Amino acid sequence: MRVCVTGGAGFIGANLVERLLVEGHDIIIIDNFSTGDKRFLPSPIKESIAVMNVDLSQVDEKSLTAMLKDVEVIYHLAANADVRGGWSTTFVDIQHNVIATHNLAVAARNASVRELVFASTGCVYGDSTIIPTPESEPFPIQTSLYGASKVAAEGILSTFSMNEAFSVTVFRFVSVLGKYYHHGHVVDFMRQLLEDPCKLRVLGDGHQKKSYISVEDCVAALASLRGPSCYEVFNIGNTYFCEVQDSATIIASILGVQPQFIFGSERRGWVGDSPFTFLDISKAQSLGWQPHKTIKESLELTVEWLLSNRWALSLDKARTLLRN
């Protein structure tokens, strides 16, 4: 089958590409390489993969439609995922999460794509009043522009789906950990501890409650979990959560250090951060999907990969310098 993975050179996308290759699919990767990296792609690039350096927010409709010729399924993972940075550069979430999704949806309709799988986020629930949070929870006031942009993208895709352009499966993920991880709290903590193992500064009061999932479990959902209707939404997370200070303790232990933790006083680690993210995953479980790795196992795998690929610890920092 011919499939397209947008953001296929990114963290989750590259892991998904590896699975789709094993399953024998022909793959088109569309990525603007703003956060993705060619080192995450199979080397050498196999004949069954085509890589296109394209910005979905800027590409014209005719060109994108041509790229999607004969594609049956699109996995749409391309996005700006920097929740923190979205508040200082407010248009970036609109550009790369909303406009890009609209452009892709129009081209997918034109190319008669059968199905679109969309990577959304648990951030759409904002400060949910129901914990664990089910898919049926009404969207509250949004706390981040990232979450708001994903709500808008879901709305665009649902309209195309309900008007029979293509079927849509939406996955709302908690934070994902594992191979090719290069942005987020594990990187932040490791950078600090490798530079100074005696202290670790943690954003917020350390009591923010988070759930994490391994990228293998995430990819398993993307590749195989489907519902019976033309528009389905699934929460994808873990059966556990931990506090940020617990995650910091685990990371320090893996590195073999015992730093002094320096906490802030705020409930939120940054503007848009949710103090408690824990999703109800019973709908996905009822259809046979299960998370297999614990939070601790996922953290261990992430730290081990980053220690073996230390260049990835500076990847986002280097790109920030280039953009500025």
C-alpha positions in Angstrom: 0.0 0.0 0.0 1.2 3.5 -0.7 1.1 5.7 2.3 2.3 9.3 3.2 3.8 10.3 6.5 4.0 14.0 7.1 6.6 14.8 9.7 8.2 11.5 8.8 11.7 12.7 9.7 10.6 13.7 13.2 10.6 11.8 16.5 7.3 9.9 16.2 7.2 10.0 12.4 10.6 8.3 12.0 9.6 5.5 14.3 6.3 5.1 12.4 8.2 5.0 9.1 10.3 2.1 10.4 7.2 0.1 11.3 5.5 0.8 8.0 8.7 -0.3 6.1 8.6 -3.6 8.0 5.0 -4.0 7.0 6.0 -3.6 3.3 4.4 -0.3 2.4 5.6 2.3 -0.1 6.1 5.5 1.8 6.2 9.2 0.9 7.7 11.3 3.6 6.8 15.0 3.6 8.8 17.1 6.0 10.2 20.6 6.1 13.0 19.5 8.4 12.4 22.4 10.9 12.5 19.8 13.7 13.0 16.6 11.8 16.4 15.3 10.9 17.7 13.1 8.1 19.7 11.1 10.6 16.4 9.7 11.8 15.6 8.2 8.4 16.7 4.8 7.2 20.2 4.9 5.7 20.6 4.5 2.9 17.2 5.6 1.8 15.3 2.5 0.5 13.7 2.4 -2.9 10.3 2.2 -1.3 10.7 5.6 0.3 10.4 9.0 -1.3 11.5 12.0 0.8 10.1 15.5 0.0 11.3 18.6 1.7 8.1 20.5 1.7 6.4 23.1 4.1 2.8 22.1 4.2 1.8 25.6 5.3 3.3 27.1 2.1 2.9 24.5 -0.6 0.4 25.2 -3.4 -2.7 23.0 -3.8 -1.8 21.6 -7.2 1.7 20.5 -6.2 0.5 18.8 -3.0 -2.3 17.0 -4.8 0.2 15.6 -7.3 2.5 14.4 -4.4 -0.4 12.4 -3.0 -1.3 10.6 -6.2 -2.2 7.0 -5.5 -1.7 7.5 -1.7 -4.3 5.5 0.2 -3.5 6.6 3.8 -2.0 9.7 5.2 -0.4 9.8 8.6 -0.4 13.5 9.5 2.3 14.1 12.2 3.8 17.3 10.9 3.3 20.1 13.4 4.9 22.6 15.6 5.0 20.8 19.0 6.9 23.4 21.1 4.1 24.4 23.6 6.5 26.7 25.4 7.7 28.6 22.4 4.2 29.1 21.0 3.5 31.9 23.4 6.4 34.0 22.3 5.9 33.3 18.6 2.1 33.2 18.4 1.5 32.6 14.7 3.7 29.5 14.5 1.0 27.1 15.8 -1.6 28.6 13.4 0.8 28.3 10.5 2.1 24.8 11.0 -0.8 23.1 12.8 -3.9 24.8 11.3 -3.0 26.1 7.9 -0.8 23.1 7.1 -3.7 20.7 8.1 -6.2 22.6 6.0 -3.8 22.5 2.9 -3.3 18.8 3.4 -7.0 18.1 3.8 -7.8 19.9 0.5 -5.1 18.0 -1.4 -6.1 14.7 0.2 -9.7 15.2 -1.0 -8.5 16.2 -4.5 -6.2 13.1 -4.7 -9.0 10.8 -3.5 -7.1 9.6 -0.4 -9.1 7.0 1.5 -8.0 7.7 5.1 -6.2 10.3 7.2 -4.7 9.5 10.6 -4.1 12.6 12.7 -1.7 13.0 15.7 -3.4 15.4 18.1 -2.7 15.9 21.8 -4.1 15.6 25.3 -3.4 19.3 25.5 -6.8 19.9 23.9 -8.4 19.2 27.2 -6.8 22.2 28.8 -7.2 22.1 32.6 -9.7 19.2 32.5 -12.1 18.8 35.5 -12.4 15.1 34.8 -9.4 12.9 35.7 -8.7 10.5 33.9 -10.1 12.5 31.0 -12.3 10.7 28.5 -12.7 11.5 24.8 -16.2 12.7 25.6 -15.0 15.5 27.8 -16.1 18.9 26.4 -13.2 21.1 25.4 -12.6 23.6 28.2 -11.0 27.0 27.9 -7.7 26.4 26.2 -4.5 27.0 28.1 -2.0 26.8 25.2 -2.0 28.0 21.6 -0.7 24.6 20.7 -3.8 22.9 22.2 -6.0 25.5 20.6 -4.4 24.9 17.2 -4.9 21.1 17.5 -8.6 21.7 18.4 -8.9 23.8 15.2 -7.1 21.1 13.1 -9.5 18.4 14.5 -12.4 20.6 13.5 -11.2 21.0 10.0 -10.6 17.3 9.6 -14.0 16.3 11.1 -15.7 18.5 8.5 -13.9 16.8 5.6 -14.7 13.4 7.1 -18.4 14.1 7.8 -18.8 15.3 4.2 -17.3 12.0 3.0 -14.0 13.3 1.6 -12.0 10.7 3.6 -12.2 8.9 6.9 -10.3 10.3 9.9 -8.8 8.7 13.0 -7.6 11.2 15.6 -5.2 10.2 18.3 -4.8 12.4 21.4 -1.5 11.6 22.9 0.1 12.2 26.3 3.9 13.0 26.1 5.8 10.4 24.1 9.2 9.0 25.0 11.8 6.8 23.3 14.2 6.5 20.3 14.7 9.8 18.4 13.4 11.9 21.2 15.1 15.2 21.0 12.8 17.9 22.6 11.2 18.0 26.0 11.9 17.7 29.7 14.2 14.7 29.4 16.5 16.7 27.1 16.3 19.7 29.4 17.2 17.7 32.5 20.0 15.7 30.8 21.6 18.9 29.5 21.7 20.4 32.9 22.9 17.2 34.7 25.7 16.5 32.2 26.9 20.0 32.6 26.5 20.2 36.4 25.6 16.9 38.1 25.2 18.7 41.5 22.0 20.7 40.8 18.9 20.5 38.6 16.5 23.4 38.1 12.9 22.3 37.5 10.3 24.6 36.0 7.3 24.9 38.3 6.9 23.4 41.7 7.7 19.8 40.6 4.2 18.6 41.5 2.8 18.8 38.0 1.3 15.4 37.2 2.1 13.9 33.9 1.5 10.6 32.0 4.0 9.4 29.5 3.9 6.7 26.8 6.7 4.9 24.8 7.0 5.7 21.2 6.6 2.0 20.4 3.1 1.9 22.0 2.3 5.2 20.3 3.2 3.9 16.9 1.3 0.7 17.4 -1.8 2.8 17.9 -1.2 4.9 14.8 -0.6 1.9 12.6 -3.4 -0.4 13.6 -6.0 1.1 15.9 -9.2 2.0 14.1 -12.9 2.4 15.1 -16.1 1.6 13.2 -17.1 5.1 12.1 -15.7 7.5 9.5 -14.5 9.9 12.3 -13.0 8.4 15.4 -11.1 9.9 18.4 -8.9 7.9 20.7 -7.0 8.9 23.8 -3.5 7.3 23.9 -1.7 7.3 27.1 -0.6 5.1 30.0 -2.3 3.6 33.0 0.1 5.5 35.3 1.1 9.1 35.9 3.9 10.6 37.9 5.0 14.0 39.2 7.6 15.9 37.4 9.9 15.6 40.4 9.6 11.8 40.2 10.6 11.9 36.6 13.6 14.1 37.5 14.6 11.6 40.2 14.4 8.7 37.8 16.5 10.5 35.2 19.1 11.5 37.8 19.3 7.9 39.0 19.8 6.5 35.5 22.7 9.0 35.1 24.1 8.0 38.5 24.0 11.4 40.0 22.3 12.9 43.1 21.6 16.6 42.4 20.0 19.2 44.5 16.6 20.0 43.0 15.8 23.7 42.6 12.0 24.1 42.2 9.9 27.1 41.2 6.7 28.1 43.0 4.3 28.0 40.0 1.7 25.3 39.4 2.6 25.5 35.7 6.0 24.9 34.4 5.5 27.4 31.6 2.7 29.4 29.9 0.2 26.8 28.6 1.5 23.9 30.7 -1.2 21.7 32.3 -0.7 20.8 36.0 -2.4 17.4 35.6 -2.6 15.4 32.4 -3.9 11.9 32.7 -6.2 10.4 30.0 -8.9 7.7 30.1 -7.6 5.1 27.5 -10.5 2.6 28.0 -11.9 3.2 24.5 -8.6 2.2 22.9 -8.2 -0.7 25.3 -11.7 -2.0 24.4 -10.5 -2.5 20.8 -7.4 -4.4 21.8 -4.7 -1.7 22.1 -2.6 -1.7 25.3 0.4 0.3 26.5 3.2 -2.2 27.3 6.0 -0.1 28.7 5.9 1.6 32.1 6.8 5.3 32.5 10.1 4.2 34.2 11.0 1.9 31.3 10.2 4.6 28.7 12.4 7.1 30.6 15.2 4.5 30.7 15.1 3.9 27.0 15.0 7.6 26.2 18.0 8.4 28.4 20.0 5.5 27.0 19.3 6.6 23.4 20.3 10.1 24.1 23.5 9.0 25.8 24.3 7.0 22.7 23.4 9.9 20.4 24.5 13.0 22.3 24.3 15.2 19.2 20.5 15.0 19.6 20.7 16.8 23.0 21.8 19.9 21.1 19.6 19.5 18.1 16.8 21.9 19.0 19.2 24.4 20.6 21.2 24.6 17.4 18.1 25.1 15.3 16.9 27.9 17.6 20.2 29.7 17.1 19.9 29.3 13.3 16.3 30.7 13.4 17.4 33.7 15.4 
